[in-house]
Structure formats: structure tokens, C-alpha cells
């Protein structure tokens, strides 16, 4: 499991953002196999916290539940802009083909 400093360094290098200590610790806890519940206010950096473990688990599948379709769309756009594959599933996109591996 990478150190908090390694997580911060890799995040800065690949995403161009310096994560806060709480963000890096949450990512580290996830990478240690712990379940994570992240509660933070609007614009406090939850998205980066979700994304950081993907830097160290390139074949991982991550599921993020959002209350609004637009938030899911924004997640996908952000990840794809950084070269990571992502999809959003909602009532408009939940077709049989999307579940094929």
C-alpha cells in the first residue's frame, strides 16, 4: 500500500492537483481494503478522493453512487479527460450492452 506522501505525489503528477491530508488518508484506507464513507461539503474534494485509488489499481472497478445524473456525467467526463475509462449508468443508459465485459 502506498504511503500518504506517495499518494499525494502521484496525484499531483497525474491529476495536477495536490490532495489534502484527509483525501490522501481516505485513499490509503481504501487501498488497504477498508470500506470508506466520505462525507464532505460541496466543493470540498470528494471527487479527487474517489479518483486517487484508481492511480494504484489500474484494473480495478470503482462504483460511485451519486444522487443526480449530472454528477455521474461529470465524473465520467473528468476521468475520461485524464485517460481513465468510465461509464455512468442511469435510466437513460441502463441497456443490456453496457453490462457486457
Backbone bond lengths (Angstrom), bond angles and torsions (degrees), N, CA, C in turn:
res aa  C-N    CA-C-N  psi(-1)  N-CA   C-N-CA  omega(-1)  CA-C   N-CA-C  phi
1 X - - - 1.454 - - 1.526 107.78 -
2 X 1.328 116.78 129.73 1.461 119.33 -179.31 1.528 111.84 -66.50
3 X 1.316 114.81 152.71 1.464 120.12 176.42 1.528 109.34 -72.22
4 X 1.328 115.95 165.15 1.463 121.02 176.47 1.521 109.36 -58.70
5 X 1.335 117.06 -41.22 1.468 120.51 179.62 1.531 111.14 -64.10
6 X 1.334 117.17 -41.26 1.471 120.35 177.78 1.530 110.74 -62.25
7 X 1.315 116.70 -40.69 1.465 121.12 178.21 1.519 110.03 -63.17
8 X 1.328 116.77 -45.31 1.463 120.38 179.19 1.535 111.11 -63.04
9 X 1.323 117.06 -43.62 1.468 120.99 -178.79 1.526 111.91 -64.57
10 X 1.319 116.60 -45.72 1.469 121.13 -178.90 1.528 110.85 -66.44
11 X 1.303 116.62 -38.57 1.461 120.75 178.21 1.521 110.86 -64.17
12 X 1.308 116.62 -44.67 1.459 120.42 178.02 1.526 110.90 -62.89
13 X 1.325 116.65 -42.33 1.464 120.77 -178.08 1.529 112.14 -65.95
14 X 1.326 117.69 -42.50 1.460 120.31 -173.78 1.518 114.67 -94.76
15 X 1.322 117.28 -33.85 1.466 120.19 -178.31 1.524 112.63 -102.81
16 X 1.347 116.60 -12.63 1.454 119.75 -179.74 1.514 113.63 71.54
17 X 1.322 116.55 21.21 1.462 121.65 -179.81 1.518 109.03 -130.27
18 X 1.324 116.58 137.40 1.467 121.99 177.43 1.519 108.62 -91.39
19 X 1.330 118.88 110.48 1.458 119.73 -179.60 1.520 112.53 -72.55
20 X 1.321 114.67 148.30 1.467 121.32 173.70 1.521 108.63 -70.18
21 X 1.316 115.74 164.93 1.467 120.58 179.97 1.528 110.79 -59.50
22 X 1.341 118.20 -43.68 1.469 119.82 -177.57 1.529 110.61 -64.11
23 X 1.337 117.16 -34.45 1.466 119.97 179.27 1.527 110.41 -66.98
24 X 1.329 116.33 -46.32 1.464 120.32 -179.31 1.523 111.22 -65.55
25 X 1.338 117.23 -37.95 1.467 119.90 178.48 1.529 111.44 -67.44
26 X 1.323 117.52 -37.43 1.462 120.38 176.55 1.525 110.54 -64.28
27 X 1.329 116.90 -42.97 1.466 120.92 177.86 1.531 110.29 -63.38
28 X 1.310 117.24 -41.73 1.458 120.76 179.11 1.531 110.86 -63.70
29 X 1.321 117.13 -43.07 1.467 120.58 178.71 1.533 110.42 -61.02
30 X 1.325 116.77 -40.09 1.456 120.84 177.14 1.528 110.39 -62.81
31 X 1.329 116.31 -45.00 1.461 120.66 -179.62 1.528 112.34 -66.33
32 X 1.327 117.26 -21.29 1.462 121.91 175.67 1.531 111.26 -81.16
33 X 1.335 116.58 -3.63 1.455 120.39 177.82 1.510 114.48 97.75
34 X 1.313 117.57 8.59 1.456 121.15 179.54 1.529 110.75 -84.39
35 X 1.316 116.59 147.91 1.453 120.96 170.58 1.524 107.41 -77.01
36 X 1.324 116.13 144.11 1.462 120.87 -175.42 1.522 109.71 -124.67
37 X 1.308 116.30 134.27 1.461 122.26 166.88 1.522 105.40 -117.32
38 X 1.311 115.07 120.99 1.466 120.36 -176.82 1.524 108.62 -113.58
39 X 1.307 115.93 115.95 1.462 121.33 177.76 1.519 107.43 -119.10
40 X 1.311 115.31 115.87 1.465 120.29 179.62 1.517 107.47 -150.78
41 X 1.291 115.77 154.32 1.453 121.21 -178.46 1.519 113.12 -67.36
42 X 1.304 115.33 171.00 1.453 122.11 177.06 1.526 109.99 -57.21
43 X 1.316 115.21 133.93 1.476 123.38 178.23 1.531 113.75 65.89
44 X 1.315 117.64 25.34 1.469 120.77 178.48 1.529 112.40 -94.10
45 X 1.336 118.58 -4.65 1.455 119.89 174.46 1.509 116.28 104.94
46 X 1.319 117.58 23.82 1.463 119.10 178.34 1.525 111.53 -62.43
47 X 1.324 116.52 -39.70 1.465 120.72 -176.70 1.523 110.79 -58.06
48 X 1.305 118.09 -47.20 1.458 121.00 179.39 1.522 110.58 -61.09
49 X 1.313 116.65 -37.51 1.459 121.33 178.99 1.520 111.00 -61.95
50 X 1.328 117.22 -38.28 1.462 121.18 178.03 1.522 111.26 -69.02
51 X 1.317 115.90 -35.24 1.460 120.72 -173.51 1.529 114.15 -79.89
52 X 1.318 118.44 -31.11 1.468 121.03 -173.48 1.524 113.92 -56.74
53 X 1.336 120.96 -42.99 1.467 118.97 179.03 1.532 113.52 -60.11
54 X 1.328 116.71 -25.84 1.462 119.47 179.41 1.524 112.31 -64.73
55 X 1.315 117.67 -23.15 1.461 121.40 178.28 1.522 112.02 -68.63
56 X 1.324 116.55 -22.92 1.459 121.54 -175.52 1.523 113.15 -111.86
57 X 1.302 117.51 -8.15 1.473 123.34 179.58 1.529 108.11 -130.29
58 X 1.318 115.82 73.45 1.454 120.37 -170.49 1.527 114.12 -63.49
59 X 1.331 118.15 -23.07 1.465 120.43 179.63 1.528 111.91 -102.86
60 X 1.302 116.64 10.14 1.463 121.07 -177.38 1.525 111.13 -75.62
61 X 1.297 114.77 156.62 1.462 122.30 171.55 1.516 106.16 -114.03
62 X 1.286 115.13 128.91 1.461 120.72 -179.14 1.521 108.35 -119.64
63 X 1.306 116.45 134.09 1.459 121.74 178.47 1.520 107.83 -114.52
64 X 1.314 115.03 123.55 1.456 121.55 177.84 1.515 107.32 -118.74
65 X 1.303 117.02 126.03 1.456 121.68 179.77 1.519 108.20 -99.84
66 X 1.318 116.09 123.17 1.456 121.01 179.16 1.521 109.14 -121.85
67 X 1.319 117.40 150.00 1.463 120.28 -177.18 1.528 113.62 -79.10
68 X 1.319 117.58 -12.62 1.463 120.69 -176.69 1.518 110.60 -129.41
69 X 1.323 117.17 138.53 1.456 121.63 177.61 1.525 111.44 -57.80
70 X 1.310 117.44 -37.32 1.464 121.35 -178.46 1.524 111.15 -62.36
71 X 1.325 117.62 -36.72 1.462 120.01 178.01 1.523 110.89 -65.20
72 X 1.324 116.78 -40.26 1.459 120.70 176.47 1.518 111.32 -61.82
73 X 1.313 115.72 -42.87 1.467 120.80 178.49 1.525 110.67 -62.27
74 X 1.317 117.51 -41.74 1.465 121.14 178.84 1.524 111.34 -64.39
75 X 1.336 116.95 -39.28 1.464 120.63 177.39 1.522 110.25 -59.15
76 X 1.326 116.21 -47.92 1.458 121.46 -179.04 1.524 110.68 -61.71
77 X 1.305 117.12 -47.10 1.469 120.64 -179.44 1.523 111.19 -60.31
78 X 1.314 116.92 -42.68 1.461 120.55 179.90 1.519 112.76 -64.58
79 X 1.324 116.56 -44.89 1.465 120.19 -179.90 1.519 111.23 -67.22
80 X 1.324 117.08 -42.71 1.462 119.87 179.77 1.521 111.46 -64.71
81 X 1.330 117.60 -33.45 1.468 119.91 178.75 1.524 111.56 -66.12
82 X 1.332 117.04 -18.35 1.455 121.93 178.32 1.519 112.37 -103.42
83 X 1.338 115.95 9.13 1.453 120.07 176.29 1.518 115.29 85.99
84 X 1.329 117.39 11.73 1.463 120.41 178.26 1.521 109.43 -101.39
85 X 1.313 116.47 141.10 1.456 121.87 -179.25 1.527 109.56 -78.97
86 X 1.322 116.24 136.41 1.459 120.87 -179.61 1.524 109.66 -153.29
87 X 1.319 115.27 153.62 1.464 121.00 173.72 1.524 108.19 -138.41
88 X 1.304 115.57 158.26 1.457 120.39 171.44 1.523 107.41 -119.23
89 X 1.304 115.06 138.86 1.464 120.03 179.13 1.516 107.61 -118.12
90 X 1.320 115.18 123.20 1.456 122.00 175.91 1.523 107.73 -148.60
91 X 1.293 118.22 -173.26 1.463 120.34 -176.43 1.524 112.66 -62.01
92 X 1.321 117.46 -26.22 1.459 120.41 179.53 1.528 112.77 -80.68
93 X 1.328 117.63 -28.98 1.468 120.94 -173.73 1.524 113.58 -108.20
94 X 1.314 119.17 -8.52 1.464 122.39 -175.31 1.525 111.00 -73.43
95 X 1.308 115.49 76.02 1.469 122.58 177.41 1.527 107.68 -109.92
96 X 1.295 117.17 158.10 1.475 121.49 -176.83 1.528 111.55 -56.32
97 X 1.307 118.38 -38.13 1.464 121.71 -177.07 1.532 112.95 -60.91
98 X 1.292 118.11 -32.80 1.470 121.52 -177.05 1.537 111.83 -65.27
99 X 1.331 117.17 -22.92 1.464 120.87 -178.24 1.507 113.01 -90.01
100 X 1.326 118.74 -3.30 1.456 122.03 178.72 1.520 109.39 -75.29
101 X 1.307 115.62 140.24 1.465 120.80 -179.09 1.500 109.88 -89.82
